[in-house]
Amino acid sequence: MRTGPPFRADHVGSLLRPAVLKEARTKRDQGAISSGELTAIEHREIIRVIEKQRSLGLKAATDGEFRRAMWHFDFLEHLDGVESFHADRGIEFKGGLATQAKGLRVAGGLGFSTHPMIDHFLFLKDHSVDLTPKMTIPSPSVLHFRGGRNAVDPVVYPDMNEFYLDLAEAYRLAVRAFAYAGCRYLQLDEVNLAYLCDEEQRARLRARGDDPDQLPGIYAAMLNHAISGRPADMVVTMHLCRGNFRSSWIASGGYDAVADILFGQIEVDGYFMEYDTERAGSFEPLRLVPKDKTVVLGLVSSKTGDLESKDEIKRRIDAAAEYLDLGQLCLSPQCGFASTEEGNLLTEDQQWAKLARVVEVAREVWG
């Protein structure tokens, strides 16, 4: 049995926003209610969703990212030197879908002074009681991958190496702030290493002047600096996926292209890995995972309401165990259920059924 995170039955973090919360956010944007009234509704719904996680038998709880519109922008735009703007278009997903037209740019020196998500974590911690409160934030690579050099003011950062160093240090201060607030389970959402396994994404990077063969090492160095000096009892995991917006996706390709750096150089304690479709490739790269690290197999899809059978999940766990010891494996959905406030195309009941299935299978496999 595991007594600490990541747990045998775990989840990535985001949860479908309840209708009452979506309605309240719309009313706030329209000026029909105040920000304080919206916060009160967020408090109430987060307490409710924490209790739901407890009732299912999960050992870690998140706030469902209920206070965010998007999984990454809401964190990054509060770093010193970062500003958001209205973009020409949103992030494009398969099937012609696109997120809201918003972008981020670096307009000043990067740093970390304070952040509203520290208070968000404190609220989660105060109401989790017997559960482990889990905080999720985007990986530092997210600030670079989408816009690259064009999103970084050349007057502020004529040398991109200085940008990488300052970004990593800002994150180190952020991790320290979460640790000081009592966070002992932190997840960095690192989608871009998975994107770097997709040839279409790599071609786009080359076209704008980036070298996709160099970026994994750059991103690994930023991650390692960000989590350096964390408390010994602070567990840091990273989540990898290939896009998650209204049940659509962006990238394909197995982990082989980044496996050596992913498992051999990045100093996290565990990996939440998308493995719900053939787009993620085989389990073979897991043979490179060190014996002191844990892999959480994302075998349950958060993109559809169809409930996976226990037998099929167990068959897939057995297949993964051919490459990595069963004791180093855990189970979760492959991604969150609502990386953006729109959420994926399934119901709350289906969401909870999937998380209950994760708990049920984990108990039968690991005890």
C-alpha positions in Angstrom: 0.0 0.0 0.0 1.1 3.6 -0.6 0.6 6.0 2.2 1.8 9.1 0.2 1.3 10.6 -3.2 1.0 9.8 -5.9 -1.7 7.4 -4.8 -2.7 4.0 -6.3 -6.0 5.7 -7.3 -5.3 9.3 -8.2 -6.5 12.0 -10.7 -4.9 14.8 -12.7 -6.8 17.7 -11.2 -9.5 19.6 -13.1 -13.1 18.7 -12.8 -16.2 19.7 -14.7 -17.5 23.1 -13.6 -21.1 22.8 -12.1 -23.8 24.8 -13.9 -24.2 27.1 -10.9 -20.6 28.1 -11.1 -20.6 28.7 -14.8 -23.7 30.9 -14.4 -22.2 32.8 -11.5 -19.0 33.6 -13.6 -21.1 34.8 -16.5 -23.1 37.1 -14.1 -19.9 38.5 -12.6 -18.6 39.2 -16.1 -21.9 41.0 -16.9 -21.8 43.0 -13.7 -24.9 41.3 -12.3 -23.0 40.0 -9.2 -19.8 41.2 -7.5 -16.5 39.4 -7.5 -17.1 38.8 -3.8 -20.3 37.0 -4.5 -18.6 34.9 -7.1 -15.9 33.9 -4.6 -18.6 32.8 -2.1 -20.1 30.5 -4.7 -16.6 29.2 -5.6 -16.0 28.4 -1.9 -19.3 26.5 -1.6 -18.8 24.5 -4.8 -15.1 23.6 -3.9 -16.1 22.4 -0.5 -18.8 20.2 -2.2 -16.4 18.8 -4.7 -13.8 18.0 -2.0 -16.4 16.0 -0.1 -17.3 14.2 -3.3 -13.7 13.2 -3.8 -13.5 11.9 -0.2 -16.7 9.9 -0.6 -15.3 8.1 -3.7 -12.3 6.9 -1.7 -9.7 9.2 -3.3 -6.8 10.1 -1.0 -5.8 13.3 -2.7 -8.2 16.2 -3.3 -8.0 19.2 -5.7 -10.2 22.2 -6.0 -11.2 21.0 -9.4 -9.5 24.2 -10.8 -12.9 25.8 -10.2 -11.4 29.3 -9.9 -9.7 29.1 -13.3 -10.8 29.7 -16.8 -7.9 27.9 -18.3 -5.4 25.5 -16.8 -2.3 27.5 -17.7 -3.1 31.2 -18.4 -4.6 31.8 -15.0 -1.3 30.9 -13.3 1.2 32.4 -15.8 -0.4 35.8 -16.2 0.3 36.5 -12.5 4.0 36.0 -12.8 6.0 39.3 -12.7 6.7 40.4 -16.3 3.9 38.5 -18.0 0.9 40.1 -19.5 -2.2 38.7 -21.3 -3.6 40.1 -24.5 -6.4 39.5 -27.0 -4.9 37.3 -29.7 -5.8 36.9 -33.3 -6.9 33.4 -32.7 -7.0 30.8 -29.9 -5.1 27.5 -29.5 -6.3 25.2 -32.3 -7.3 21.6 -31.6 -8.3 18.8 -33.9 -11.8 19.0 -35.4 -11.6 22.7 -35.9 -12.0 23.6 -32.3 -10.1 26.6 -30.8 -9.9 28.1 -27.3 -10.7 31.7 -26.5 -8.5 34.1 -28.4 -6.0 35.0 -25.7 -2.3 35.0 -25.5 0.6 35.7 -23.2 3.7 37.7 -23.7 6.8 38.6 -21.6 6.9 42.4 -21.4 9.2 42.8 -18.4 11.7 40.9 -16.2 10.3 37.6 -15.0 9.9 37.0 -11.3 7.6 35.8 -8.6 6.3 38.3 -6.0 2.9 36.9 -4.9 0.1 34.9 -6.5 -3.6 34.5 -5.9 -3.2 30.7 -6.2 -1.4 30.6 -2.9 -4.6 31.6 -1.2 -6.5 29.1 -3.4 -4.3 26.4 -2.1 -4.7 27.5 1.5 -8.5 27.3 1.1 -8.1 23.8 -0.3 -5.8 22.7 2.5 -8.1 24.1 5.2 -11.1 22.1 3.9 -9.3 18.8 2.9 -8.9 17.6 6.5 -8.0 13.9 6.1 -7.1 14.2 2.4 -3.9 15.3 0.8 -4.4 18.6 -0.9 -2.9 18.6 -4.4 -2.0 21.8 -6.2 -1.6 21.8 -10.0 0.2 24.5 -12.0 1.6 24.6 -15.6 5.2 23.7 -16.2 7.6 26.6 -17.0 7.9 25.4 -20.6 4.3 26.5 -21.2 5.3 30.1 -21.2 7.8 29.5 -24.1 6.3 26.7 -26.3 3.3 28.4 -27.7 4.8 31.8 -28.7 8.6 31.2 -28.6 10.9 34.2 -29.3 8.0 36.2 -30.7 6.3 36.3 -27.3 9.4 37.5 -25.4 10.3 41.2 -25.7 13.8 41.3 -27.2 14.6 44.5 -25.3 14.0 42.8 -22.0 15.6 39.5 -23.1 17.9 39.9 -26.0 19.4 36.5 -25.0 16.8 33.7 -24.7 19.1 31.9 -22.2 18.6 34.7 -19.8 14.8 34.3 -20.3 15.1 30.6 -19.5 17.1 31.3 -16.4 14.8 33.9 -15.0 11.7 31.8 -15.7 13.2 28.9 -13.9 14.1 31.1 -10.9 10.6 32.6 -10.8 9.2 29.1 -10.7 11.6 28.1 -7.9 10.2 31.0 -5.9 6.7 29.9 -6.7 7.4 26.3 -5.6 8.9 27.6 -2.4 5.9 29.8 -1.7 3.5 26.8 -2.2 5.8 24.7 0.1 5.7 27.5 2.8 1.9 27.5 2.5 1.9 23.8 3.4 1.7 22.2 0.0 3.3 18.8 -0.1 1.8 17.5 -3.3 2.5 19.6 -6.3 1.9 18.7 -10.0 3.5 20.5 -12.9 1.5 20.1 -16.1 4.1 19.5 -18.8 2.2 19.0 -22.0 5.0 20.2 -24.2 7.3 17.3 -23.9 4.5 15.1 -25.2 4.0 17.6 -28.1 7.6 17.3 -28.9 6.9 13.6 -29.9 4.6 14.8 -32.7 6.3 15.5 -36.0 3.7 18.1 -37.0 4.5 20.1 -33.9 8.2 19.7 -34.4 7.9 21.1 -37.9 6.1 24.1 -36.7 8.8 24.8 -34.2 11.5 24.5 -36.9 9.6 26.9 -39.1 9.7 29.6 -36.4 13.4 29.1 -35.6 13.3 26.7 -32.6 15.2 23.4 -32.6 12.9 20.7 -31.3 15.9 18.5 -30.5 17.3 21.1 -28.1 14.0 22.0 -26.3 13.6 18.8 -24.2 17.0 19.5 -22.5 16.1 23.2 -22.0 12.8 22.4 -20.5 14.3 19.7 -18.3 16.8 22.2 -16.9 14.1 24.7 -16.1 12.0 22.0 -14.3 15.0 20.9 -12.3 15.8 24.4 -11.2 12.2 25.1 -10.4 11.9 22.2 -7.9 15.5 22.4 -6.5 15.6 23.0 -2.8 12.0 21.8 -2.2 11.3 20.3 1.2 12.3 16.7 1.5 8.7 15.7 2.2 7.3 17.6 -0.8 6.2 15.3 -3.7 6.4 16.8 -7.1 4.9 15.0 -10.1 4.5 16.0 -13.7 1.6 15.4 -16.0 2.0 14.7 -19.7 -0.8 14.9 -22.3 -1.4 15.7 -25.9 -4.1 18.4 -25.6 -7.4 18.5 -23.8 -10.2 20.9 -24.8 -13.8 20.0 -25.2 -12.8 16.4 -25.7 -10.4 17.3 -28.5 -6.6 17.0 -28.8 -3.6 18.4 -30.6 -0.7 15.9 -30.8 0.2 12.3 -31.4 3.3 10.2 -30.9 4.8 7.8 -28.3 7.1 9.0 -25.6 10.2 7.4 -27.2 11.6 10.7 -28.5 11.9 12.2 -25.1 12.1 9.2 -22.8 15.8 9.4 -22.0 15.5 13.0 -20.8 12.0 12.5 -19.3 13.0 9.7 -17.1 16.7 10.0 -16.8 17.2 13.8 -16.3 14.1 15.3 -14.8 14.1 15.1 -11.0 10.4 14.8 -10.3 9.0 12.0 -8.1 6.4 10.7 -10.5 4.7 11.0 -13.9 1.0 11.2 -14.8 1.1 9.8 -18.3 -1.6 9.8 -20.9 -2.2 6.3 -22.1 -5.9 6.1 -23.1 -5.4 5.8 -26.8 -2.9 4.6 -29.4 -1.8 8.2 -29.9 0.3 7.8 -26.8 2.3 4.9 -28.2 3.4 1.8 -26.4 4.4 1.1 -22.8 8.0 0.3 -23.9 9.5 3.6 -22.8 8.6 2.8 -19.2 11.6 0.4 -19.1 13.7 3.5 -18.6 11.9 4.7 -15.4 14.3 4.6 -12.4 13.3 2.4 -9.5 12.7 5.3 -7.1 10.0 6.9 -9.3 6.3 6.3 -9.9 4.2 6.3 -13.0 0.5 7.0 -12.8 -1.1 5.3 -15.8 -3.7 7.4 -17.5 -5.8 4.5 -18.8 -9.3 6.0 -18.2 -10.4 8.6 -20.7 -11.6 12.0 -19.5 -12.7 12.8 -23.0 -15.7 10.5 -23.3 -18.5 9.4 -21.1 -18.1 5.7 -22.0 -17.0 3.8 -18.9 -14.0 1.6 -19.3 -14.4 -2.0 -18.2 -12.4 -3.3 -15.2 -11.1 -6.2 -17.2 -9.7 -3.9 -19.9 -8.1 -1.6 -17.4 -6.5 -4.5 -15.7 -5.2 -5.9 -19.0 -3.6 -2.6 -19.8 -2.0 -2.4 -16.3 -0.6 -5.9 -16.8 0.8 -4.8 -20.2 2.6 -1.8 -18.6 3.9 -4.1 -15.8 5.9 -6.0 -18.4 8.2 -2.9 -18.6 7.9 -1.4 -15.1 7.4 -3.2 -11.7 3.7 -3.2 -10.6 4.8 -1.6 -7.4 5.9 1.5 -9.3 2.5 1.9 -11.0 -0.7 3.7 -10.1 -3.9 4.5 -12.0 -5.8 7.7 -13.0 -7.7 9.3 -15.9 -5.4 10.4 -18.7 -6.1 14.1 -18.1 -8.4 16.4 -16.2 -12.1 16.6 -17.1 -12.0 20.3 -17.7 -8.7 21.8 -18.6 -10.7 24.9 -19.5 -14.0 26.1 -18.0 -15.9 24.7 -20.9 -15.1 21.2 -19.9 -15.1 17.9 -21.9 -18.1 16.3 -23.5 -19.5 14.2 -20.7 -21.7 14.6 -17.7 -20.7 15.1 -14.0 -22.3 11.7 -13.3 -20.1 10.1 -15.9 -17.1 11.9 -14.5 -17.7 10.6 -11.0 -18.3 7.1 -12.4 -14.9 7.1 -14.0 -13.2 8.3 -10.9 -15.1 5.6 -8.9 -13.9 3.0 -11.4 -10.3 4.2 -10.9 -10.6 3.6 -7.1 -12.3 0.3 -7.6 -9.7 -1.1 -10.0 -6.8 0.2 -7.9 -8.2 -1.6 -4.8 -8.5 -4.8 -6.7 -5.0 -4.6 -8.3 -3.0 -3.3 -5.4 -5.1 -3.9 -2.3 
